[in-house]
Structure formats: structure tokens, C-alpha cells
Amino acid sequence: MLTAVYVVTLVAWLAAVLARPETGFQPLGAFVIALLSLVSLSIGLAIRRQFERARSLALQLEVSEREVAEQLKHERDLIADELHDIVAHEITIVALHAAVLDRTEDLQTRSQSQTAIREAAVQALTDIRRVLGMVRGEENLTPDRLPSPDGLPETIAVVTKELEQAGIEVTVDVPDDVRLPSASMVALIRVIRESGTNVLKHATGARHVRIALRVERGWARLEFSDDSPPARTAGLPTSGYGIMRLQERFRLFGGSFRAARGPQGWVVSASLPLES
């Protein structure tokens, strides 16, 4: 706006000078003044362009820094999820079966616990190496990367084995041929793993666990329940991190996640739409 006013004023002044030479201004002087005015105008425009460019670059830098910070937070959350799975799952199994070894002299039970400890320790070492590879950039960080084991039937089989080794009967009510989007599959796998771990850590006294999955009307609904009595735990520390992250994940999916004690024991209910 100021530039337009400047140009209009300059043109009007030059026209007035040329139209009325009796004012005493010489055409050469008017030309010099006009040239100096144009030079000053060019300098002003150049400074203005540089200022606008600097402001644009500053805004781009701010956006880039924000994106980098969000990406770093996202990667830290993924690594934290992996570490939580390792500590909360495999290490929990090691701790529980180590306690069994202290309490029993039955050779078969001791052999089962020793096998469980060995398998959980090997899996923990494998997972830790994978997390270290993620930190060093040797493995891509993607939100839809399936945790090991890498499928719903395999996960249920592993969790069932771990619970049965702890003396808990497991009933599985899951369709034989479940086809789900990758992201939905990851979310359900994490619920099953977290719920199985929590039964071992906090539901001492449980004798039966039921895992049920229903896929209908565009929704996947999972229920993981146990029959544990109240106020009996394995005495292992807890942070609540796993439940918090699952609540965040299902909220992002537009679904729901709930873990609460019912009349017969703990019930974990998770549902999510198959199309976002």
C-alpha cells in the first residue's frame, strides 16, 4: 500500500514539474531527483523482500523444529512401549517362576518353571537387541510394526501357554479366520499381551481366563476376563504405563478401552472400528 502511494506521488510530482516549467525546476534536475527516488524505492523494496523472506524462513524453521520434536516424541514412545513389553512381560514371567522355584520341591513343577524362565530370558534378550537396533537406527520405527510374536493366533498361543504354566486354565473364543487391518491387529495383540501379563502380576489366585473376540458390523470387540479374588497380587511393582498407553491408542482409533473389576474378577474390554 505504501509503495503504491509512493509511486503515485512521484509520478504526479514529475507530471506537475514537466507541465509547468515556469516553476523553476529544470528537466535535468527533475530527472536526477526521479532517479534517486527510484533508487531509494528499489532499495526499500529489496529490504522489504529480504525481511519477508527472513520471516518466512523463520516460520518454516519453527514448523520443522516442531515436526522434529513430534517425531522424536513418537519414536521415544515406541521405544518406551517396547521396553515396557519386555520388562512387564518377559521379566514378570522370570520373577514369578523364580518365586515358584523357591516354594516347591516338585520336580515336574520345577522343571516347567525352569523352562519358562529360560524361554522368557532368551526372548527378553532378543527383544532388547531389537530395541537397541531401533535406537541405533538399524531397524525402522513404524507404528504398525507387529510385536513378536507377529500374529493374533501366535500371540494367543503364547499367552495361553504362559498362563497354563502358572496353573491358569484358558478358554479361547476367537474366530478361526480373523482378517483385520494391520493397525487394528497390533492394538488387539497389545491388549492380549498386557492383559496376560497383568493376570500374572496382579491376579494371583485366578484359576480361569477367557479370551473372546467378536468381529461384526465394522467393529472388533475383545474381552479378556479372569476369576481372580480381590486384594490378591503377586507383589510385583506396577506403573500403570501399559493401561495408559492402551487407552491412548484406542482413543486415537476412535474406539474404547476399559479395565475394571467385575463381580467375578477383572474384565478388560476393548473395541475399535475396523475403518477409520
C-alpha positions, 0 to 999 in steps of 0.5 A: 500500500505504501509503495503504491502511494509512493509511486503515485506521488512521484509520478504526479510530482514529475507530471506537475514539474514537466507541465509547468516549467515556469516553476523553476525546476529544470528537466535535468534536475527533475530527472536526477531527483526521479532517479534517486527516488527510484533508487531509494524505492528499489532499495526499500523494496529489496529490504522489504523482500529480504525481511519477508523472506527472513520471516518466512524462513523463520516460520518454516524453521519453527514448523520443522523444529516442531515436526522434529520434536513430534517425531522424536516424541513418537519414536521415544514412545515406541521405544518406551512401549517396547521396553515396557513389553519386555520388562512387564512381560518377559521379566514378570514371567522370570520373577514369578517362576523364580518365586515358584522355584523357591516354594516347591520341591516338585520336580515336574513343577520345577522343571516347567518353571525352569523352562519358562524362565529360560524361554522368557530370558532368551526372548527378553534378550532378543527383544532388547537387541531389537530395541537397541537396533531401533535406537541405533537406527538399524531397524525402522520405527513404524507404528504398525510394526507387529510385536513378536510374536507377529500374529493374533493366533501366535500371540494367543498361543503364547499367552495361553501357554504362559498362563497354563504354566502358572496353573491358569486354565484358558478358554479361547473364543476367537474366530478361526479366520480373523482378517483385520487391518494391520493397525487394528491387529497390533492394538488387539495383540497389545491388549492380549499381551498386557492383559496376560501379563497383568493376570500374572502380576496382579491376579494371583489366585485366578484359576480361569481366563477367557479370551473372546473376540467378536468381529461384526458390523465394522467393529472388533470387540475383545474381552479378556476376563479372569476369576481372580479374588480381590486384594490378591497380587503377586507383589510385583511393582506396577506403573500403570504405563501399559493401561495408559498407553492402551487407552491412548491408542484406542482413543486415537482409533476412535474406539474404547478401552476399559479395565475394571473389576467385575463381580467375578474378577477383572474384565478388560474390554476393548473395541475399535472400528475396523475403518477409520 
